[in-house]
Amino acid sequence: MKKELDILLCDLDAFFASVEQLDQPELRGKPVIVGGDPAGRGVASTCSYEARKFGVRSAMPLKKALELCPLAIVVKGNMARYVEVSRQVRAIFERFTPDIEVVSIDEAYLALKKGKGLQTAAAIHMAVKQETGLPISVGVSSNKLLAKVACELAKPDNVKALWVEDVPQLFWPLPVRAIPGIGPKAAEKLKGLGIKTVKDLAQCSQATLSKIFGRNSDYIYFFARGIDDRELEQEHDLKSISEETTFPEDIYDRQDYLPAVIRDLSSGVGFRLRSAGIKARTITLKLRFSDFTTITRSKTLPDATDSERVIDKVALALFNRHCGKAPWRLVGVKASGFDTEEQLTLLAPSVEDEKEKQLLAVKDSLQHKYGSAVVVSGKQLKGFHKTK
Ligand SMILES: [Mg+2]
C-alpha cells in the first residue's frame, strides 16, 4: 500500500519579475515584463502581477503584451541571477525534507510526513520571504493534483490547503482548465458539450469521458474527483528527464524564438543528467500544434550523452525535420535510455569533445558549490524562456 504523505507544491510568484523588482526597487509596484528585446521581438517570459492586470501572460509574444500594456517596463532578464535565487530557495526546501521533485526553476513538490504539511508550508512561506524577500505560494494536500490546485488558489504570496474532503466545495466549482492537461482548446471543445466546471466533468460517465479523451479518460475521471496517485519523481529513480514549455499563445516564430527555447530546454536536461550522474542514448523532441495534435520524434545515438551541446543539436535537427506547420503551442526535450556505465567509444574523442567535457565538469562543480551566477553561458542568457 502507498504510504500516506502530505504533499506541498511550492511556486514562486511571477518569479523572474519578482527578482527584478527585488533587485531594482524602482520597478516595484510597476508592470514589469521580463524577456524579449526592445524592438518588440520575442516572448514575454514572466510578467509582474501589475502587468497581469492588463491581461499580459507568460510566454505571450512581446508585441501583443505591449499592445495590452503599453506602459510596461521590459527588462531583458538575467538567467544566472534567477538560477542563483532558485538554488537559495531550494536550499530552504531541503531543510524541511529530502523528498523533493523539482518541476522547474521556480516550482517544486515536497513530500512530508502526514500531518506535517500545513505547518511546514507556513514555515517555508515565512523562511523564503525573510531570507530571499520573494513572494511564494504553497499548496498543501495529500496528492500532487490537489496541492497544485491549492497553490493556484493560494496565489499570490499565500498558503492554502485543499484536502480530498474539500473537493466538492473548493475544486468542483473551478473551470475545467484547473485540471492539468486540459488546455484552452480542450476547454473549448468541452464547453461545446456543456461541460464547463470540474463538477460537470465529475458527473460525466466513464464512457462519455472515453469518447472525449480517448486513452487519457482514466486520469481525467480520477482527477475530477481529486484522486491522484502519482508519486514524486526524483531524479535517481527516473526513466527519463524532460523539460517542456507550453505557450499560452500560438508561436509562429521559427527562426529566433523556437531554437532559443530548444537550446534552453536542452541545457536544463543536460544539467540534470550530469547532476544525476547519468547519460542518455535517446533524445526526443515533443511538439504540440495549435489544433492540439502532439507529436514526438526521437533519435537514438550511438553513444550515450550528457552534453547539452549534443542534446541541443539532436533536438534542433529533429525540429527542423519534423516541425510541420506553424503555429506551435508546446515544445519539449526529453532524454531517456539511460546508461549509467561509462561506454567505451571506438573512436577517440575529438578535441572538441574533450574540451567540452572538461569545461562542463568545471561548470557543474561551480554550479553545485556556488550556485549558477558564474556559469551560465552567454548563449544561454539570450534564450531562457520557460513557462512560469
Ligand atoms: Mg511561479
Residues whose N, C-alpha, C, O or C-beta is under 5 A from the ligand:
A	BS01	MG	D11 L12 D13 A14 F15 D106 K388
